[in-house]
Amino acid sequence: MKLKLSLLLNIVLIAALAFGAYKVVFQGSVEEADDGRTAILVSVPEREFLLSEMRTFLEHVQEIVVAISEDDMSKVEELALKVGTAEIEMVPGPLFAKLPLEFKNLGMDTHKLFDGVAKEALDTGDGKEVTRLLGDLLQNCTGCHAGYRLDIEPAS
Ligand code: HEC
């Protein structure tokens, strides 16, 4: 009987650990928001960190569009690399754990697609093709915004 009980406790413990690991790796700290999106619950400075990255994204997209219109492909390359994988800012550990896996993947993919825009600008210098890639990339932005928002977590 005693053995069975400790076995049961072990199973409960392992299940709890697995659930915790699942939450950290896949789900993050989230809740369903009223507008149908998934709200990621973060602290005020964490939200500011992410939003400031976002504004950097948009500023670079704006400058890239201008550079394409001026047919200045070395400028396009330079700008796209500034938001590419080489410039990824380290997400602090506690925030990393709060972000769902899909969100992290989409973020990483967006940086990679900027690398792709830079490469296309360098390799072909074809403004139309670069614009097409930028259009594809912008779907990552709109897709993520449609699915997620950032809410402030309750004070603990
Ligand atoms: C992995 C998900 C994700 C990707 C990819 C993403 N964003 Fe965001 N972005 C967010 C979230 C979440 C917010 C906060 C939205 C909210 O709370 O309503 C946000 C907010 C923003 C804001 C508002 C910033 C502010 O100060 O309020 C801008 C601008 C923005 N994103 C631009 C972009 C651009 C441009 C891209 C693509 C190059 C992009 N984002 C890609 C998730 C993403």
Residues whose N, C-alpha, C, O or C-beta is under 5 A from the ligand:
A	BS01	HEC	L51 M54 R55 F57 L58 F103 L106 G107 T110 N140 C141 C144 H145 Y148 R149 L150
